[in-house]
């Protein structure tokens, strides 16, 4: 564990995997990823198509806390599209406003 965060539930290389979301991260329009568990800690790096990214923040929030701006940081045009995709990807999932999720903030590592 790092800074009182729980142990990882998955490896950091699984944080962003969907092809469109990888493209959005590479373009700089995706800077957040929500997961049911912890995939990476602040300061930890991961690579997408040879580009390095760093986890800049990690926090927990409820599904009901997601704003339009958060949906855009997730790489979607709006919250409605984000929610529809999540429900489609996770068949049988109910969008529980009180369910906790881990928000991984990240940014491209700038080469000096």
Buried (B, 14 or more C-beta within 10 A) or exposed (E): EBEEBEEBEEEBEEBBEEEEBBBBBBEEBBBBBBBEEBBBBBEBEBEBEEEEBBBEEBEEEEBEEBEEEBBBBBBBEEBEEBBEBBEEEEEEEEEEEEEEBBBBBBEBEEEE
